[in-house]
């Protein structure tokens, strides 16, 4: 990624995330309070993800599931509020703080858990030159990924054989053809 692209992308990310936090901050606070009350724990969920240059960071989300210790025999792990937060992607909003501190971008390949993006080889590693994003072309295509995987006999195998390779192809095309106009297009599609 050239220095010019880095400067343009980072400047856009800073402005966009500051505006998003300003306007969506009250919603993030309310969601955090609701999640904290319902889960009887911190309403933020932190998870290790692989970022730019395969550097690990912690993604910030609104907690949508009960901790194992809070389940107490319940078979349902997703909270009532969590189902709503997931449906409207409210659980993703705290990631604007990840953007502000420089771990993520508004648009880019979604950050994966260790064991996927950090194992890319050859030209596919070019994907790691870009910061992961809240949204992007693969995120838009697989916006219902949870539902798609839930309908598979072996979700892990289906992901590894079909979804993950397709995401890599999509993300590689995105990073090789990056433009600010393209990022704006993906933001509007996400909305």
C-alpha atoms as a printed R data frame, in Angstrom:
    type eleno elety resid chain resno       x       y      z
1   ATOM     1    CA   UNK     A     1   0.000   0.000  0.000
2   ATOM     2    CA   UNK     A     2   1.502   3.334 -1.008
3   ATOM     3    CA   UNK     A     3   2.028   6.178  1.448
4   ATOM     4    CA   UNK     A     4  -0.554   8.271 -0.418
5   ATOM     5    CA   UNK     A     5  -3.198   5.545 -0.053
6   ATOM     6    CA   UNK     A     6  -2.341   5.153  3.659
7   ATOM     7    CA   UNK     A     7  -2.744   8.897  4.274
8   ATOM     8    CA   UNK     A     8  -6.037   9.147  2.364
9   ATOM     9    CA   UNK     A     9  -7.485   6.039  4.004
10  ATOM    10    CA   UNK     A    10  -6.361   7.004  7.541
11  ATOM    11    CA   UNK     A    11  -7.637  10.584  7.190
12  ATOM    12    CA   UNK     A    12 -11.012   9.328  5.998
13  ATOM    13    CA   UNK     A    13 -11.131   6.759  8.823
14  ATOM    14    CA   UNK     A    14 -10.358   9.355 11.506
15  ATOM    15    CA   UNK     A    15 -13.003  11.805 10.290
16  ATOM    16    CA   UNK     A    16 -15.624   9.104  9.777
17  ATOM    17    CA   UNK     A    17 -15.006   7.402 13.139
18  ATOM    18    CA   UNK     A    18 -15.055  10.697 15.062
19  ATOM    19    CA   UNK     A    19 -18.387  11.613 13.463
20  ATOM    20    CA   UNK     A    20 -19.767   8.113 14.057
21  ATOM    21    CA   UNK     A    21 -18.751   8.160 17.729
22  ATOM    22    CA   UNK     A    22 -20.223  11.648 18.170
23  ATOM    23    CA   UNK     A    23 -23.582  10.714 16.628
24  ATOM    24    CA   UNK     A    24 -23.779   7.056 17.674
25  ATOM    25    CA   UNK     A    25 -22.098   7.384 21.081
26  ATOM    26    CA   UNK     A    26 -25.429   7.568 22.983
27  ATOM    27    CA   UNK     A    27 -26.651   4.407 21.208
28  ATOM    28    CA   UNK     A    28 -23.377   2.601 22.019
29  ATOM    29    CA   UNK     A    29 -23.714   3.668 25.678
30  ATOM    30    CA   UNK     A    30 -27.334   2.489 25.910
31  ATOM    31    CA   UNK     A    31 -26.494  -0.841 24.226
32  ATOM    32    CA   UNK     A    32 -23.532  -1.307 26.605
33  ATOM    33    CA   UNK     A    33 -25.757  -0.648 29.650
34  ATOM    34    CA   UNK     A    34 -28.434  -3.071 28.424
35  ATOM    35    CA   UNK     A    35 -25.844  -5.760 27.641
36  ATOM    36    CA   UNK     A    36 -24.178  -5.231 31.043
37  ATOM    37    CA   UNK     A    37 -27.485  -5.618 32.886
38  ATOM    38    CA   UNK     A    38 -28.646  -8.627 30.877
39  ATOM    39    CA   UNK     A    39 -25.344 -10.531 31.036
40  ATOM    40    CA   UNK     A    40 -24.494  -9.338 34.569
41  ATOM    41    CA   UNK     A    41 -20.993  -8.530 33.313
42  ATOM    42    CA   UNK     A    42 -19.172  -5.903 31.288
43  ATOM    43    CA   UNK     A    43 -21.350  -5.200 28.234
44  ATOM    44    CA   UNK     A    44 -18.305  -4.996 25.973
45  ATOM    45    CA   UNK     A    45 -16.898  -8.120 24.380
46  ATOM    46    CA   UNK     A    46 -13.207  -8.197 23.485
47  ATOM    47    CA   UNK     A    47 -11.836 -10.838 21.139
48  ATOM    48    CA   UNK     A    48  -8.384 -11.352 19.668
49  ATOM    49    CA   UNK     A    49  -8.322 -10.803 15.908
50  ATOM    50    CA   UNK     A    50  -5.662 -10.627 13.208
51  ATOM    51    CA   UNK     A    51  -5.078  -7.148 11.814
52  ATOM    52    CA   UNK     A    52  -2.763  -5.329  9.451
53  ATOM    53    CA   UNK     A    53   0.566  -7.093  8.842
54  ATOM    54    CA   UNK     A    54  -0.840 -10.111 10.792
55  ATOM    55    CA   UNK     A    55  -0.536  -8.141 14.054
56  ATOM    56    CA   UNK     A    56  -3.085  -9.270 16.634
57  ATOM    57    CA   UNK     A    57  -5.399  -6.802 18.360
58  ATOM    58    CA   UNK     A    58  -8.590  -6.911 20.418
59  ATOM    59    CA   UNK     A    59 -11.806  -6.075 18.603
60  ATOM    60    CA   UNK     A    60 -14.475  -4.294 20.667
61  ATOM    61    CA   UNK     A    61 -18.115  -5.315 20.324
62  ATOM    62    CA   UNK     A    62 -21.281  -5.154 22.396
63  ATOM    63    CA   UNK     A    63 -21.712  -8.455 24.219
64  ATOM    64    CA   UNK     A    64 -24.579 -10.464 22.712
65  ATOM    65    CA   UNK     A    65 -24.099 -13.807 24.479
66  ATOM    66    CA   UNK     A    66 -24.126 -15.032 28.039
67  ATOM    67    CA   UNK     A    67 -20.798 -16.050 29.511
68  ATOM    68    CA   UNK     A    68 -20.552 -19.773 30.266
69  ATOM    69    CA   UNK     A    69 -20.669 -18.964 33.994
70  ATOM    70    CA   UNK     A    70 -23.898 -16.963 33.608
71  ATOM    71    CA   UNK     A    71 -25.871 -19.558 31.639
72  ATOM    72    CA   UNK     A    72 -27.011 -21.651 34.648
73  ATOM    73    CA   UNK     A    73 -28.589 -24.436 32.636
74  ATOM    74    CA   UNK     A    74 -29.989 -22.231 29.867
75  ATOM    75    CA   UNK     A    75 -29.721 -23.768 26.413
76  ATOM    76    CA   UNK     A    76 -29.875 -20.389 24.700
77  ATOM    77    CA   UNK     A    77 -26.597 -18.465 24.783
78  ATOM    78    CA   UNK     A    78 -27.659 -15.383 22.792
79  ATOM    79    CA   UNK     A    79 -29.269 -12.725 24.958
80  ATOM    80    CA   UNK     A    80 -32.641 -11.212 24.057
81  ATOM    81    CA   UNK     A    81 -31.041  -7.836 23.455
82  ATOM    82    CA   UNK     A    82 -28.150  -9.550 21.666
83  ATOM    83    CA   UNK     A    83 -30.495 -10.918 19.001
84  ATOM    84    CA   UNK     A    84 -31.686  -7.371 18.294
85  ATOM    85    CA   UNK     A    85 -28.167  -5.915 18.443
86  ATOM    86    CA   UNK     A    86 -26.963  -8.523 15.942
87  ATOM    87    CA   UNK     A    87 -29.925  -8.058 13.612
88  ATOM    88    CA   UNK     A    88 -29.299  -4.308 13.338
89  ATOM    89    CA   UNK     A    89 -25.471  -4.613 13.677
90  ATOM    90    CA   UNK     A    90 -25.524  -2.445 16.829
91  ATOM    91    CA   UNK     A    91 -23.026  -4.865 18.396
92  ATOM    92    CA   UNK     A    92 -20.482  -3.755 15.777
93  ATOM    93    CA   UNK     A    93 -20.639  -0.018 16.587
94  ATOM    94    CA   UNK     A    94 -17.876   0.011 19.267
95  ATOM    95    CA   UNK     A    95 -15.450  -0.898 16.482
96  ATOM    96    CA   UNK     A    96 -15.366   2.807 15.661
97  ATOM    97    CA   UNK     A    97 -13.082   3.022 18.715
98  ATOM    98    CA   UNK     A    98 -10.844   0.377 17.073
99  ATOM    99    CA   UNK     A    99 -10.694   2.664 14.039
100 ATOM   100    CA   UNK     A   100  -9.901   5.706 16.150
101 ATOM   101    CA   UNK     A   101  -6.942   3.996 17.825
102 ATOM   102    CA   UNK     A   102  -5.667   2.707 14.470
103 ATOM   103    CA   UNK     A   103  -6.397  -1.042 14.608
104 ATOM   104    CA   UNK     A   104  -9.128  -0.979 11.968
105 ATOM   105    CA   UNK     A   105 -10.535   0.929  9.021
106 ATOM   106    CA   UNK     A   106 -14.120   1.736  8.080
107 ATOM   107    CA   UNK     A   107 -13.837  -0.408  4.937
108 ATOM   108    CA   UNK     A   108 -11.554  -3.388  4.462
109 ATOM   109    CA   UNK     A   109 -11.353  -7.145  4.872
110 ATOM   110    CA   UNK     A   110 -13.081  -8.240  8.100
111 ATOM   111    CA   UNK     A   111 -10.627  -9.154 10.850
112 ATOM   112    CA   UNK     A   112 -10.564 -12.888 11.489
113 ATOM   113    CA   UNK     A   113  -9.652 -14.890 14.534
114 ATOM   114    CA   UNK     A   114  -6.103 -16.296 14.581
115 ATOM   115    CA   UNK     A   115  -5.709 -19.283 12.291
116 ATOM   116    CA   UNK     A   116  -7.085 -17.760  9.094
117 ATOM   117    CA   UNK     A   117  -5.696 -14.436  7.804
118 ATOM   118    CA   UNK     A   118  -2.377 -14.999  9.566
119 ATOM   119    CA   UNK     A   119  -1.971 -18.204  7.513
120 ATOM   120    CA   UNK     A   120  -2.407 -16.579  4.091
121 ATOM   121    CA   UNK     A   121   0.352 -17.400  1.601
122 ATOM   122    CA   UNK     A   122   1.718 -15.934 -1.614
123 ATOM   123    CA   UNK     A   123  -0.035 -12.938 -3.153
124 ATOM   124    CA   UNK     A   124  -2.974 -13.462 -0.764
125 ATOM   125    CA   UNK     A   125  -0.783 -11.955  2.004
126 ATOM   126    CA   UNK     A   126  -1.224  -8.595  0.263
127 ATOM   127    CA   UNK     A   127  -4.611  -8.514  2.021
128 ATOM   128    CA   UNK     A   128  -2.697  -8.024  5.277
129 ATOM   129    CA   UNK     A   129  -1.216  -4.749  3.991
130 ATOM   130    CA   UNK     A   130  -4.645  -3.199  4.635
131 ATOM   131    CA   UNK     A   131  -6.251  -2.609  8.002
132 ATOM   132    CA   UNK     A   132  -9.310  -4.768  8.565
133 ATOM   133    CA   UNK     A   133 -12.651  -3.006  8.235
134 ATOM   134    CA   UNK     A   134 -16.057  -2.859  9.849
135 ATOM   135    CA   UNK     A   135 -17.498  -3.463  6.407
136 ATOM   136    CA   UNK     A   136 -16.235  -4.466  2.988
137 ATOM   137    CA   UNK     A   137 -17.195  -6.425 -0.104
138 ATOM   138    CA   UNK     A   138 -16.926  -9.847  1.569
139 ATOM   139    CA   UNK     A   139 -18.893  -8.621  4.607
140 ATOM   140    CA   UNK     A   140 -21.667  -7.422  2.329
141 ATOM   141    CA   UNK     A   141 -21.799 -10.685  0.366
142 ATOM   142    CA   UNK     A   142 -21.814 -12.761  3.561
143 ATOM   143    CA   UNK     A   143 -24.011 -10.498  5.690
144 ATOM   144    CA   UNK     A   144 -26.068 -13.574  6.648
145 ATOM   145    CA   UNK     A   145 -23.070 -15.825  7.244
146 ATOM   146    CA   UNK     A   146 -24.304 -17.013 10.663
147 ATOM   147    CA   UNK     A   147 -27.579 -18.201  9.143
148 ATOM   148    CA   UNK     A   148 -25.770 -19.818  6.216
149 ATOM   149    CA   UNK     A   149 -23.445 -21.719  8.571
150 ATOM   150    CA   UNK     A   150 -26.285 -22.688 10.924
151 ATOM   151    CA   UNK     A   151 -27.943 -24.548  8.048
152 ATOM   152    CA   UNK     A   152 -24.865 -26.681  7.332
153 ATOM   153    CA   UNK     A   153 -24.269 -30.168  8.680
154 ATOM   154    CA   UNK     A   154 -20.630 -29.271  9.371
155 ATOM   155    CA   UNK     A   155 -20.374 -25.452  9.624
156 ATOM   156    CA   UNK     A   156 -16.603 -25.392 10.221
157 ATOM   157    CA   UNK     A   157 -15.879 -27.527  7.166
158 ATOM   158    CA   UNK     A   158 -18.281 -25.488  5.009
159 ATOM   159    CA   UNK     A   159 -16.588 -22.270  6.120
160 ATOM   160    CA   UNK     A   160 -13.091 -23.615  5.508
161 ATOM   161    CA   UNK     A   161 -13.866 -25.153  2.102
162 ATOM   162    CA   UNK     A   162 -16.234 -22.588  0.589
163 ATOM   163    CA   UNK     A   163 -16.762 -19.317  2.473
164 ATOM   164    CA   UNK     A   164 -13.179 -18.579  3.562
165 ATOM   165    CA   UNK     A   165 -11.597 -19.157  0.107
166 ATOM   166    CA   UNK     A   166 -14.302 -16.990 -1.490
167 ATOM   167    CA   UNK     A   167 -13.686 -14.214  1.061
168 ATOM   168    CA   UNK     A   168  -9.963 -14.346  0.312
169 ATOM   169    CA   UNK     A   169 -10.680 -13.954 -3.410
170 ATOM   170    CA   UNK     A   170 -13.068 -11.046 -2.784
171 ATOM   171    CA   UNK     A   171 -10.689  -9.325 -0.354
172 ATOM   172    CA   UNK     A   172  -7.702  -9.723 -2.675
173 ATOM   173    CA   UNK     A   173  -9.684  -8.081 -5.475
174 ATOM   174    CA   UNK     A   174 -10.652  -5.256 -3.076
175 ATOM   175    CA   UNK     A   175  -7.090  -4.467 -1.976
176 ATOM   176    CA   UNK     A   176  -5.697  -4.709 -5.510
177 ATOM   177    CA   UNK     A   177  -8.349  -2.285 -6.809
178 ATOM   178    CA   UNK     A   178  -8.761   0.047 -3.815
179 ATOM   179    CA   UNK     A   179 -10.261   3.500 -4.318
180 ATOM   180    CA   UNK     A   180 -11.896   6.037 -2.005
181 ATOM   181    CA   UNK     A   181 -14.963   5.994 -4.252
182 ATOM   182    CA   UNK     A   182 -15.101   2.200 -3.858
183 ATOM   183    CA   UNK     A   183 -14.984   2.548 -0.068
184 ATOM   184    CA   UNK     A   184 -17.852   5.061 -0.165
185 ATOM   185    CA   UNK     A   185 -19.841   2.622 -2.325
186 ATOM   186    CA   UNK     A   186 -19.326  -0.182  0.239
187 ATOM   187    CA   UNK     A   187 -20.381   2.109  3.103
188 ATOM   188    CA   UNK     A   188 -23.626   2.985  1.327
189 ATOM   189    CA   UNK     A   189 -24.276  -0.679  0.486
190 ATOM   190    CA   UNK     A   190 -23.729  -1.565  4.151
191 ATOM   191    CA   UNK     A   191 -26.243   1.025  5.314
